[in-house]
């Protein structure tokens, strides 16, 4: 690329900006930002995909433009009160033929300038509002570089007269901060949380952008202070940023970038295989009942020493005597411990125990049983 002096570059950029401003072809976007000083937010992104190359074609993209910064733009034509932003950057490598400048608006990034030089003037902005930009380089083969750093800078104006102040709410929300990636580990995908932004009228929500192979994609518009995204590759990391917005369409400065790793979520619970089975049969009469309990060992090994536990559904159910086990009861809870002669239940074998009891009108069966604190299948 031929060397161009800084003064000549700005003269050319100023001529383009003056023509645009004089024709008034660039209407101010519906976008507001902070009037604070220039703030650079470092990030990488991509732009529109290029067609599949033919064999032997140049497929190496240029290096990303570097050192994106705000530069004083040429003064606008006399009587113009539109804001402008001047941008400068370091030349990319390769046979770069053009640079494209992108601006963050309320509906995402859009291209606002194309130039063969390393300077650009973006007109049609609102004086004093802060806007976010990035630049990419393209070479003769159509390869696109990675984007430059993000740059947030206020629009300035060179007019001598003071323009009429804009009406309505023009104050943007504060920048989202306190970002915590993977704050919802049970979600299958990515998640992150942040500290709420504030606004003089009220924050209405947030726009969340994810970096993809073809650029920054808006992937969510949450109204709360957490975000989740599913249908991602488990274990892969994804890069996001967000902006807060209010009812007037004002956007905050972008948050810091956050890298979140897609989680597989907590595994679906699968209960362990049953190790025992219980058959519970009763004979009931007014005021009393008798019960037999058959315990089957479902394990492939012997159970040496066992304790059966269950709970009566009704407080009026009481054990009065039992056999083939040492029986005890506390409230509704019942325990039966094996005797010395039946304390071993062979693999696949069963033991039968029983008891007599009383009730106060109803005698429902227990709902569940455990053998050595492990759940049994109830027949």
Rosetta blueprint (number, residue, H / E / L):
1 X L
2 X L
3 X L
4 X L
5 X L
6 X H
7 X H
8 X H
9 X H
10 X H
11 X H
12 X H
13 X H
14 X H
15 X H
16 X H
17 X H
18 X H
19 X H
20 X H
21 X H
22 X H
23 X H
24 X L
25 X L
26 X L
27 X L
28 X L
29 X L
30 X L
31 X L
32 X E
33 X L
34 X L
35 X L
36 X L
37 X L
38 X L
39 X E
40 X E
41 X E
42 X L
43 X L
44 X L
45 X L
46 X L
47 X L
48 X L
49 X L
50 X L
51 X L
52 X L
53 X L
54 X L
55 X L
56 X L
57 X L
58 X L
59 X L
60 X L
61 X L
62 X L
63 X L
64 X L
65 X L
66 X E
67 X E
68 X E
69 X E
70 X E
71 X L
72 X L
73 X L
74 X L
75 X L
76 X L
77 X L
78 X L
79 X L
80 X L
81 X L
82 X L
83 X E
84 X E
85 X E
86 X E
87 X E
88 X E
89 X E
90 X E
91 X L
92 X L
93 X L
94 X L
95 X L
96 X E
97 X E
98 X E
99 X E
100 X E
101 X E
102 X E
103 X E
104 X E
105 X E
106 X L
107 X L
108 X E
109 X E
110 X E
111 X E
112 X E
113 X E
114 X E
115 X E
116 X L
117 X L
118 X L
119 X E
120 X E
121 X E
122 X E
123 X E
124 X E
125 X E
126 X L
127 X L
128 X L
129 X L
130 X E
131 X E
132 X E
133 X E
134 X E
135 X E
136 X E
137 X E
138 X E
139 X E
140 X L
141 X L
142 X L
143 X L
144 X E
145 X L
146 X L
147 X L
148 X L
149 X L
150 X E
151 X E
152 X E
153 X E
154 X E
155 X L
156 X E
157 X L
158 X L
159 X L
160 X L
161 X L
162 X L
163 X L
164 X L
165 X L
166 X L
167 X L
168 X L
169 X L
170 X L
171 X L
172 X L
173 X L
174 X L
175 X L
176 X L
177 X E
178 X E
179 X E
180 X E
181 X E
182 X L
183 X L
184 X L
185 X L
186 X L
187 X L
188 X E
189 X E
190 X E
191 X E
192 X E
193 X E
194 X E
195 X E
196 X L
197 X L
198 X L
199 X L
200 X L
201 X L
202 X L
203 X E
204 X E
205 X E
206 X E
207 X E
208 X E
209 X E
210 X E
211 X E
212 X E
213 X L
214 X L
215 X E
216 X E
217 X E
218 X E
219 X E
220 X E
221 X L
222 X L
223 X L
224 X L
225 X L
226 X E
227 X E
228 X E
229 X E
230 X L
231 X L
232 X L
233 X L
234 X L
235 X L
236 X L
237 X E
238 X E
239 X E
240 X E
241 X E
242 X E
243 X E
244 X E
245 X E
246 X E
247 X L
248 X L
249 X L
250 X E
251 X E
252 X L
253 X L
254 X L
255 X L
256 X L
257 X L
258 X E
259 X E
260 X E
261 X E
262 X L
263 X E
264 X E
265 X L
266 X L
267 X L
268 X L
269 X L
270 X L
271 X L
272 X L
273 X L
274 X L
275 X L
276 X E
277 X E
278 X E
279 X E
280 X E
281 X E
282 X E
283 X E
284 X E
285 X E
286 X L
287 X L
288 X E
289 X E
290 X E
291 X E
292 X E
293 X E
294 X E
295 X E
296 X E
297 X E
298 X L
299 X L
300 X L
301 X L
302 X L
303 X E
304 X E
305 X L
306 X L
307 X E
308 X E
309 X E
310 X E
311 X E
312 X L
313 X L
314 X L
315 X L
316 X L
317 X L
318 X E
319 X E
320 X E
321 X E
322 X E
323 X E
324 X L
325 X E
326 X E
327 X E
328 X E
329 X E
330 X E
331 X L
332 X L
333 X E
334 X E
335 X E
336 X E
337 X E
338 X E
339 X L
340 X L
341 X L
342 X L
343 X L
344 X E
345 X E
346 X L
347 X L
348 X L
349 X L
350 X E
351 X E
352 X E
353 X E
354 X E
355 X E
356 X E
357 X E
358 X E
359 X L
360 X L
361 X L
362 X L
363 X L
364 X L
365 X L
366 X L
367 X L
368 X L
369 X E
370 X E
371 X E
372 X L
373 X L
374 X E
375 X E
376 X L
377 X E
378 X E
379 X L
